[in-house]
Amino acid sequence: MPTFITGSKRNTAPFRYDIVGSFLRPESLKEARRRFAEGEITKQQLQDVENNEIAKLVSMEKELGLQAVTDGEFRRSWWHLDFFLGIQGTRKISLNQGPGRTDAGTRAESFQIVDKIAFAQHPMVEHFKQLHALAGAATVAKLCIPSPSLFHFVQYYNGNSVYPDQEELYRDIIQVYRAAIQAFYDAGCRYLQLDDTAWGTLCSERHREHLQSVGMDPDRLAADYVRLINESIADKPQDMVIALHVCRGNYQSTWFAAGGYEPIAEQLFSQAKVDAFFLEYDNERAGDFRPLRHIRDQFVVLGLVTTKHGGLESKQQLKERIAEAAQYVDIDKLCLSPQCGFASTEEGNLLTEEEQWDKIRLVIETANEIWTG
């Protein structure tokens, strides 16, 4: 197998060097959030700090040469709950953690459906408009939200009495996401990423056995979730790129699922109509590249650089792994990124900001050496 191959540069999303979304929160932002929670500052004062730190973050992203920039999810506490709780008909709940729960080890918070769900006046629309303005004409403002399949997966574990009929729930989730996609598009979004730990769970034999023990068929769930994603994005505008990021957990550098993509590969890779997949491949928990044989026309963004700890991967080894993946997916359909965000929750992963930026530089340098034409 060759240790070095080359491909063509790319100026549209997904980019040859890309990012998953979240960044470590600066101390000034953590302090402002603490003071706001304790009633020491107003919401406007908190937002002023957020605005300032996001502006500095976007400036840094641009300085490094990223073609897609995010707001680092600096306004969020969670990568998923902040979006879910902005959907009408949901509320925050506390969890009783226990065996079989996929959220064990995290803060004991989740959401529950308490009324018919709808997407209207979601605060993240305005948040995106501000990011879009900061991105300017030379860079793409990228938005990351949790996927429709994850919405269903989480609410299943938390239970709801509003939707006894699953098909009605599926229909309403689809309508929520169609409305969300249109709202974000109208706000200027042309690059949307759907983040999803449900698919990571479906890769795990241990979690699949648990699902079966509570009466759920993992393969049927996979088929339903592909349909849910496809119908949710069916009306997306032609000039909007939608990617799906599969994650196995990223709370303070921890993980909750392990297992390669083979159990879901045929269902997900060959049938999901997203434009790209962001796939974790930073360690043995993600398995080998063989499941990529099921990829059709989508791009695959290889998450080869871990965000769970500091220390840089070998550039030569990254190139070798990309060459290995290119046995299953054309090199010009591949891209490179970190394995996940650096702070899926406000606590952040166990590395420094300097290490975070070194990881981004490594991704950019490696990609520029591979996709040269």
Phi, psi and omega in degrees: 000133179293149179263355180210124177228161182234154177219191185264150173293167184213133183246010176231158183289146353288150185268157181303321169243125189223177180227156180276324173153301190271152177230158178303135178284131176293156184300325181298325179286318177300318180294319180295320179294322178296315182293324177294317180298329181266006175079017183274336178227162181276168177298321179296320178295321175297314181297326177298318177295315179302313181301317181295315183289325178293320178299319179292321179298310181299321177299319179293317179301316179295318181300322179287341178102013178296138179273337174241134181237152175234172175271012178072003187061032184295339180271357186255153168269319178240153177290337185240319188295325181299323177288312181301320183285348173274354177276130180298139179096008178239160174213156178284143176227160171264150185251148165261103185284150181191182182303138176091345180283138180278355181256010181302135178095353178256176171304140187277066179228146174203201179225162179219145175279128180238354179200173176303136186270149179201155177253115179199135177053045179283131184298336183289343175295313178293323177300318181293321179303320179293320177296317181301319179294320179291325182296322180072192186279337188273343180232161181260130175277117183258134178247136178240125176225157177293153187280162176295327179293324177292322177305313180294317184298314182293315182295331178300315181291330183270343177078148172207148179256004184276326184237079175293337179263117184296323181294324176295320178296314177303315182298319181287324175299316178301316180294322177300312184287325175297318178293321180296313181300318180293320180295317179291324176299313179298334178277358177112000183287127175237001181218107185239134177244130176261118181265139190209115173266350177298318179293325175298322176296320181288349173279341190267124179298320180298316180287327177295320177296321178295317179301317179296325181292339178254018172087016179251135178267112183302323181289322176294321179297318179300316179296317179296322183287326173297316178298318181298316178295311183299318181286332178291327183257007187300328183261014183297142177300150185298328184267019176250127177266130178238125179245157176241125178255121179262127186231149178250020180108140186206028182279112179049046176072010177265177178212160181233351182224148177220145179143142180292176187278355187306318182298337183245354193300312184294317179296308189282306188290325184270345187240336179290135187261031173284164181276336184204155172243130169262115188238129176294131174212039185270348178201184187294341180298336182270354179075196184265184184271356186302325178301342180292350176298341181274352178298138178260258183257004185283159169279151176237119178261111186278117178273076186268343183258115186289147173254004187276344178202165177282184184091130186267140172292157176288127179299321179297318179293323176299316179296321179295320180291323176296320177298322178294316178296329181290353172289340183246333180228133180308138182306328181278003170252007180253152175218177183228142178205170165297161184292329180203191172284170179269348181205077179298336170232168186296341178295323178084163179277173189269068173207168183268166176298322179298318178295323177302310182291328175297323177297316179297316178300320179298316179300313182295312182298315182296314180298319181294334178277340180266310182263089192257337190278000000 
